[in-house]
Structure formats: structure tokens, C-alpha cells
Amino acid sequence: MYPKAKQAWLLLAALVILALPPMQRFLEQSMVMHMLVQIPALAIIGWMIGKILPENWKNNIAPWNRWGITGIALAIIIMTYWMLPRVQDAAISEWPVELTKFITVPIMGMALGISWPQLNPIAQGVLKLEFWATFMRLGWLYLDLPDRLCANYLLSDQRVFGQLLLLAGSIWAVAWTLRITFGIKIINN
């Protein structure tokens, strides 16, 4: 593949492209694009940065991130914060919150990238199950609520987002069930 320095520059370029105003406006014009494209893209960039960090940096972090627990806790806190509808609205209308998103979401991805392999497989399974349950709960909430949760998005956009969360959660559940029951590996989770 690419040398680590080239990967780092490509990841930085991807982050800059996501932060450019035309791309930013395009990705934030709908709830679906904002929450299912922009935020995961930022997290994936962070995850990949975590994978290419120099080993001495990872070794310096290791005493603070024993068994990956601290990094996972940090990632969960950041993820929970960015799930709040009020924060999603603020990210669109207030530039300091938008800047915070472009800093914290990649940090969340980096924490996941460094910490996930260190977690016990049972802990990984519990977290996967909780992430799946969160998809389903939020999908149901966004789909069933009669009022808008985000002031910057239409109620119809909120309902589409809820349907997509439920669809993604259902696909995840079927893939995981097939893997556990029959050993069929559809998605590498």
C-alpha cells in the first residue's frame, strides 16, 4: 500500500476537502448527508489516522489506554454528544461548534482505531450490540416523533433519516445473525 507519510497527507487532504465550504454546505443540507455521510467520513479519517500513528506515540498512550478502555470511553462520550439534535443544529449555524465537530469526530475515530483491537472480544460484542440497539432506538425515535428534533431539517428529512437508521440496523442484525449462526461472513464487523 502507501507509505505512512503519503497516507497521512491523503487523510489530511480528505479532511480539508470535507471542511471546504462548498462540500460542507452540500453535506449539511440534509440530515441524512450530515449524519450518515459527513460525520462517519470524519470518524473514518480519524480511524485511519489512528492506524498510521507512529508506534512510539501509541506506546506513550498505552499506559493511559489499558485494554482500550479509555479510548473507547472517549469515543462513546464524543459519539453521544454528536447524536444530540441540538448539537447537530448548532454545528450548522455556529462556526465554533462546526470547528469542534471537525476536531472531535476525527479524535473519536482515532480513539476507536487505537483502542478497538485492544478490547476483549466479549467487550467488542457488547459494544456492537449496544451500537446496533442505538441505531434501532434512534431510528424509531426519528421516525415516530411527530415534531422535528432538529430545527434546521424538515420533518420529512427526519423521517427518512429514521428509516435509514432502521434499515442499517436491520441489515447489521441479519449479517451478524448469519455470521454467528451459520458462519457466513457478509460484513467484516
Sine and cosine of phi, psi and omega as CSV:
sin_phi,cos_phi,sin_psi,cos_psi,sin_omega,cos_omega
0.00,0.00,-0.42,-0.91,-0.02,-1.00
-1.00,0.09,0.49,-0.87,0.16,-0.99
-0.90,0.43,0.39,-0.92,-0.09,-1.00
-0.86,0.50,-0.60,0.80,-0.01,-1.00
-0.91,0.42,-0.66,0.75,0.02,-1.00
-0.92,0.39,-0.64,0.77,0.06,-1.00
-0.87,0.49,-0.67,0.74,-0.01,-1.00
-0.88,0.48,-0.68,0.73,0.01,-1.00
-0.91,0.41,-0.63,0.78,0.03,-1.00
-0.90,0.43,-0.65,0.76,0.03,-1.00
-0.92,0.39,-0.65,0.76,0.05,-1.00
-0.90,0.45,-0.66,0.75,0.04,-1.00
-0.89,0.46,-0.66,0.75,0.04,-1.00
-0.89,0.45,-0.65,0.76,0.03,-1.00
-0.90,0.43,-0.67,0.74,0.02,-1.00
-0.91,0.41,-0.66,0.75,0.02,-1.00
-0.88,0.48,-0.67,0.74,0.03,-1.00
-0.90,0.43,-0.48,0.88,-0.04,-1.00
-1.00,0.06,-0.24,0.97,0.01,-1.00
-0.89,0.46,0.68,-0.73,-0.08,-1.00
-0.79,0.62,-0.68,0.73,0.01,-1.00
-0.89,0.46,-0.68,0.73,0.01,-1.00
-0.93,0.37,-0.65,0.76,0.01,-1.00
-0.87,0.49,-0.74,0.67,0.02,-1.00
-0.88,0.47,-0.68,0.73,0.01,-1.00
-0.87,0.50,-0.71,0.70,-0.06,-1.00
-0.97,0.24,-0.35,0.94,-0.03,-1.00
-0.98,-0.21,0.08,1.00,-0.02,-1.00
-0.97,0.25,-0.36,0.93,0.06,-1.00
-0.74,-0.68,0.48,-0.88,0.00,-1.00
-0.88,0.48,-0.62,0.79,-0.02,-1.00
-0.89,0.46,-0.76,0.65,-0.01,-1.00
-0.91,0.42,-0.63,0.78,-0.04,-1.00
-0.91,0.41,-0.77,0.64,-0.16,-0.99
-1.00,-0.06,-0.33,0.95,0.00,-1.00
-0.93,-0.38,-0.08,1.00,0.06,-1.00
-0.84,-0.55,-0.87,0.50,-0.10,-0.99
-0.90,0.44,-0.78,0.62,-0.05,-1.00
-0.91,0.42,-0.72,0.69,0.08,-1.00
-0.88,0.48,-0.58,0.82,0.03,-1.00
-0.89,0.46,-0.68,0.73,0.04,-1.00
-0.89,0.45,-0.65,0.76,0.01,-1.00
-0.92,0.40,-0.63,0.77,0.01,-1.00
-0.91,0.41,-0.64,0.77,0.06,-1.00
-0.87,0.50,-0.71,0.71,0.04,-1.00
-0.88,0.47,-0.67,0.74,0.03,-1.00
-0.85,0.53,-0.72,0.70,-0.03,-1.00
-0.93,0.37,-0.57,0.82,0.09,-1.00
-0.89,0.46,-0.68,0.74,0.04,-1.00
-0.86,0.51,-0.56,0.83,-0.01,-1.00
-0.95,0.31,-0.48,0.88,-0.07,-1.00
-0.97,-0.22,0.10,1.00,0.05,-1.00
-0.86,0.51,0.58,-0.81,0.05,-1.00
-0.87,0.50,0.54,-0.84,-0.04,-1.00
-0.87,0.50,-0.56,0.83,0.00,-1.00
-0.92,0.40,-0.51,0.86,0.08,-1.00
-0.92,0.38,-0.71,0.71,0.02,-1.00
-0.89,0.45,-0.61,0.80,0.04,-1.00
-0.92,0.40,-0.58,0.81,0.05,-1.00
-0.93,0.37,-0.52,0.85,0.01,-1.00
-0.98,0.19,-0.49,0.87,-0.15,-0.99
-0.77,0.64,-0.70,0.72,-0.01,-1.00
-0.89,0.45,-0.43,0.90,0.00,-1.00
-1.00,-0.01,-0.16,0.99,-0.10,-0.99
-0.78,-0.62,0.74,0.67,-0.05,-1.00
-0.89,0.45,0.76,-0.65,-0.04,-1.00
0.85,0.53,0.25,0.97,0.04,-1.00
0.98,0.18,0.09,1.00,-0.12,-0.99
-0.92,0.39,-0.70,0.71,-0.05,-1.00
-0.90,0.43,-0.70,0.72,0.01,-1.00
-0.90,0.44,-0.65,0.76,0.03,-1.00
-0.92,0.39,-0.65,0.76,0.04,-1.00
-0.88,0.47,-0.68,0.73,0.04,-1.00
-0.87,0.48,-0.71,0.71,-0.01,-1.00
-0.88,0.47,-0.66,0.75,0.00,-1.00
-0.91,0.41,-0.65,0.76,0.02,-1.00
-0.89,0.46,-0.73,0.69,0.00,-1.00
-0.91,0.42,-0.69,0.72,-0.01,-1.00
-0.89,0.46,-0.68,0.73,0.01,-1.00
-0.88,0.47,-0.66,0.75,0.02,-1.00
-0.87,0.50,-0.70,0.71,-0.06,-1.00
-0.98,0.19,-0.07,1.00,0.12,-0.99
-1.00,0.08,-0.25,0.97,-0.05,-1.00
-0.94,0.33,0.79,-0.61,-0.01,-1.00
-0.85,0.53,-0.61,0.79,0.01,-1.00
-0.88,0.48,-0.61,0.79,0.01,-1.00
-0.94,0.33,-0.62,0.78,0.06,-1.00
-0.87,0.50,-0.69,0.73,0.05,-1.00
-0.89,0.46,-0.71,0.71,-0.03,-1.00
-0.89,0.45,-0.56,0.83,0.00,-1.00
-0.90,0.44,-0.44,0.90,0.00,-1.00
-1.00,0.08,-0.59,0.81,-0.14,-0.99
-0.98,-0.21,-0.23,0.97,-0.03,-1.00
-0.80,-0.60,0.88,-0.47,-0.10,-1.00
-0.90,0.44,-0.54,0.84,0.05,-1.00
-0.90,0.44,-0.56,0.83,0.03,-1.00
-0.95,0.32,-0.62,0.79,0.06,-1.00
-0.88,0.48,-0.71,0.71,0.05,-1.00
-0.87,0.49,-0.66,0.75,0.03,-1.00
-0.87,0.50,-0.63,0.78,0.03,-1.00
-0.88,0.47,-0.70,0.72,-0.04,-1.00
-0.95,0.32,-0.21,0.98,0.08,-1.00
-0.99,-0.13,-0.76,0.65,-0.15,-0.99
-0.97,0.24,-0.59,0.81,-0.04,-1.00
-0.92,0.39,-0.69,0.73,0.12,-0.99
-0.89,0.45,-0.55,0.83,0.08,-1.00
-0.89,0.46,-0.64,0.77,0.06,-1.00
-0.86,0.51,-0.73,0.68,0.02,-1.00
-0.89,0.46,-0.64,0.77,0.03,-1.00
-0.89,0.45,-0.70,0.72,0.02,-1.00
-0.88,0.48,-0.66,0.75,0.04,-1.00
-0.91,0.42,-0.70,0.71,-0.03,-1.00
-0.88,0.47,-0.59,0.81,0.00,-1.00
-0.99,0.15,-0.63,0.78,-0.18,-0.98
-1.00,0.00,-0.53,0.85,-0.09,-1.00
-0.83,0.56,-0.73,0.68,-0.01,-1.00
-0.90,0.44,-0.38,0.92,-0.02,-1.00
-0.99,0.13,-0.29,0.96,-0.04,-1.00
-0.94,0.33,0.55,-0.84,0.12,-0.99
-0.89,0.46,0.61,-0.80,0.00,-1.00
-0.83,0.55,-0.54,0.84,0.04,-1.00
-0.92,0.40,-0.68,0.73,0.05,-1.00
-0.89,0.45,-0.62,0.78,0.06,-1.00
-0.87,0.48,-0.68,0.73,0.02,-1.00
-0.90,0.44,-0.66,0.75,0.02,-1.00
-0.89,0.45,-0.69,0.73,0.01,-1.00
-0.92,0.39,-0.64,0.77,0.06,-1.00
-0.87,0.49,-0.67,0.74,0.01,-1.00
-0.90,0.43,-0.64,0.77,0.02,-1.00
-0.94,0.35,-0.63,0.78,0.06,-1.00
-0.89,0.46,-0.68,0.73,0.04,-1.00
-0.87,0.49,-0.73,0.69,0.00,-1.00
-0.88,0.47,-0.59,0.81,0.04,-1.00
-0.91,0.42,-0.68,0.73,0.07,-1.00
-0.83,0.56,-0.73,0.68,-0.07,-1.00
-0.93,0.37,-0.70,0.72,0.01,-1.00
-0.89,0.46,-0.74,0.67,-0.02,-1.00
-0.92,0.39,-0.62,0.78,0.05,-1.00
-0.86,0.50,-0.72,0.69,0.02,-1.00
-0.89,0.45,-0.70,0.72,0.00,-1.00
-0.87,0.49,-0.78,0.62,-0.03,-1.00
-0.91,0.42,-0.53,0.85,-0.02,-1.00
-0.98,0.22,-0.63,0.77,-0.18,-0.98
-1.00,-0.05,-0.37,0.93,-0.05,-1.00
-0.92,0.39,0.73,-0.68,-0.01,-1.00
-0.98,0.20,-0.24,0.97,-0.03,-1.00
-0.93,-0.37,0.42,-0.91,0.07,-1.00
-0.94,0.34,0.68,-0.73,0.10,-1.00
-1.00,0.00,-0.58,0.82,0.03,-1.00
-0.96,-0.29,0.84,-0.55,-0.05,-1.00
-0.93,0.38,-0.42,0.91,-0.05,-1.00
-1.00,0.09,-0.08,1.00,-0.04,-1.00
-0.82,-0.57,0.52,-0.85,0.01,-1.00
-0.95,0.31,0.38,-0.92,0.04,-1.00
-0.88,0.47,-0.60,0.80,0.02,-1.00
-0.90,0.43,-0.61,0.79,0.05,-1.00
-0.91,0.42,-0.64,0.77,0.03,-1.00
-0.89,0.46,-0.65,0.76,-0.01,-1.00
-0.93,0.37,-0.65,0.76,0.05,-1.00
-0.88,0.47,-0.68,0.74,0.04,-1.00
-0.87,0.50,-0.69,0.72,0.04,-1.00
-0.87,0.49,-0.68,0.73,0.02,-1.00
-0.89,0.46,-0.66,0.75,0.00,-1.00
-0.93,0.37,-0.60,0.80,0.08,-1.00
-0.89,0.45,-0.70,0.71,0.02,-1.00
-0.90,0.44,-0.64,0.77,0.04,-1.00
-0.90,0.44,-0.73,0.68,0.01,-1.00
-0.88,0.47,-0.68,0.73,0.03,-1.00
-0.89,0.45,-0.62,0.78,0.02,-1.00
-0.92,0.39,-0.69,0.73,0.04,-1.00
-0.89,0.47,-0.68,0.74,0.03,-1.00
-0.87,0.49,-0.70,0.71,-0.02,-1.00
-0.89,0.46,-0.69,0.72,0.01,-1.00
-0.91,0.42,-0.71,0.71,-0.01,-1.00
-0.88,0.47,-0.68,0.73,-0.01,-1.00
-0.93,0.38,-0.64,0.77,0.03,-1.00
-0.89,0.45,-0.70,0.72,0.03,-1.00
-0.88,0.47,-0.62,0.79,-0.01,-1.00
-0.93,0.38,-0.71,0.70,-0.04,-1.00
-0.95,0.32,-0.68,0.73,-0.10,-0.99
-0.98,0.21,-0.72,0.70,-0.13,-0.99
-0.90,-0.44,-0.07,1.00,-0.02,-1.00
0.97,0.23,0.22,0.97,0.01,-1.00
-0.99,0.12,0.86,-0.50,-0.06,-1.00
-0.98,-0.22,0.99,-0.16,-0.01,-1.00
-1.00,0.00,-0.74,0.67,-0.03,-1.00
-0.87,-0.49,0.71,-0.70,0.04,-1.00
-0.98,0.19,1.00,0.05,0.00,-1.00
-0.90,-0.44,0.00,0.00,0.00,0.00
